[in-house]
Amino acid sequence: MKIACLSFTEEGKALGDKIVCLSNKEQSKYIVQHFTNSQIEGGLRNLLGNAWEEYDGLIFISATGIAVRMIAPYIKDKTLDPAVVVVDDLGRFSISLISGHLGGANELAQWVAYKILGTPVITTASDNRGIEAIDIFAKKNYYYMEDMKSIKDITAMMVNGKSIGFYSEMDSVINYNDLLIVEDLENINIEIDGVIIVTSSKIDNLHIPYTILRPKNINIGIGCRKDVEGERIIEAVKETLNANKFSEKSIKNIGTVEVKKNEAGILDTAQYFNSPLKIFTIEEIKSVENKFDKSQFVKDTIGVYSVSEPCAFLLGGEMVSKKSKYNGITISITKEKGNG
């Protein structure tokens, strides 16, 4: 993480230089750059706008009030704002100010405190109660958080000691004392006050509060004729996902054959879904193509009998949608189980 350290006094400058030195001495996840108020034309206020956009976190060596007033115009949302930590210029306290969970300010405050022999100050309710926050759990497992309001609501229930259900397609389980594992969402224990759902499947409204986390466990194999527009391929992927009641936020990888690696429509599709594009060789596809239906036309055109099904299979998981055809486009889906 790129961190901007901002100091205002001589003591703060010395402390900031120490933090930079300590981060350079180890293989730290933090890359710290130090800026002092007297060395910036017009002061640090003139630097803050760019720093807010360019850095993953900010360390203010100052009074908390100075930091609060300076960052106030830039605060947008906890999912977007950088981590902000405040350290007094004597190095006694390291305070997580904003973006404690998703931005990583809690972790950054603890790292700074450890390095300068200060005391970390963490005020988030879940951390102080030893509860694993839902957003931290999601971040750790690379789950997409579908709705931040519902996460806030369920987290509040956890802070207040409510009974929480947990339904998941994956192996990881959130750390919470009053947690009940849910096997079937259609038959939820009436004693549960809310439920955390980890699934790639679309969920109908439940009768109790819930939040959905999307694991990356859906793989998409794509075959297409030459020069098929990206819009058409994207729509074909969406239709296939909808037909199988899967969320596009759970797409892990998209795969195709090497002769299609520069196909603009497929490249556009991978970019649209923000998914890695895996390219398979003719030899790789030939090694598994006998498992699937064959097309002589495809064989005559590119040298293998099929594309979407072998590619989805090679990406991993269980085949859940063998081959959907959309006028020159074929889409196949596999779903991975467990892990994460």
HUQUI-V343659 format. One record per backbone hydrogen bond with DSSP energy under -0.5 kcal/mol. CO is the residue of the C=O (numbers start at 0). NH is the residue of the N-H. Records with the same first field share a line. If there is no record, write none. Layout:
BEGIN
CO->NH + NH
END
This chain:
BEGIN
0->2 + 30
1->55 + 56
2->4 + 32
3->5 + 58
4->6 + 34
5->60
6->36
8->12
9->13
10->14
11->15
12->16
13->17
14->18
15->19
16->20
17->21
18->22
19->23
20->24
22->25 + 27
25->27
29->31
30->2
32->4
34->6
35->38 + 39
36->39
38->40
39->42
42->45
43->46 + 47
44->48
46->50
47->51
48->52
49->53
50->54
55->82
56->3
57->59 + 84
58->5 + 60
59->61 + 86
60->7
62->66
63->67
64->68
65->69
66->70
67->71
70->73 + 74
71->74
76->79 + 80
82->57
83->96 + 97
84->59
85->94
86->61
87->90
91->118
92->87
93->120
94->85 + 96
97->83
98->104
99->105 + 106
102->82
103->107
104->108
105->109
106->110
107->111
108->112
109->113
110->114
111->115
112->116 + 117
117->119
118->93
119->121
120->95
123->127
124->128
125->130
126->129
130->132
132->136
133->137
134->138
135->139
136->140
137->141 + 142
138->141
143->145 + 213
146->150
147->151
148->152
149->153
150->154
151->155
152->156
153->157
154->158
155->159
156->161
157->160
161->163
162->192 + 193
163->179
164->195
165->181
166->197
168->337
173->175
174->131
175->178
176->178
177->163
179->165
180->182
183->186
188->191
192->208
193->164
194->196 + 210
195->166 + 197
196->198 + 212
197->168
199->246
208->194
210->196
211->145
212->198 + 214
213->143
214->216
216->335
217->251 + 252
218->333
219->254
220->331
222->329
224->227
228->232
229->233
230->234
231->235
232->236
233->237
234->238
235->239
236->240
237->241
238->242
239->243
240->245
241->244
244->201
246->249
247->250
249->216 + 217
251->275
252->219
253->277
254->221
255->279
256->259
257->260
259->262
261->263
262->265 + 266
263->267
264->268
265->269
266->270
267->271
268->272
269->274
270->273
275->253 + 277
277->255
279->257
280->284
281->285
282->286
284->287 + 288
287->290
288->291
294->298
295->299
296->300
297->301 + 302 + 303
298->302
304->294
306->310
307->311
308->312
309->313
310->314
311->315
312->315
317->334
320->332
323->330
327->224
328->325
329->222
330->323
331->220
332->319 + 320
333->218
334->317
338->170
END
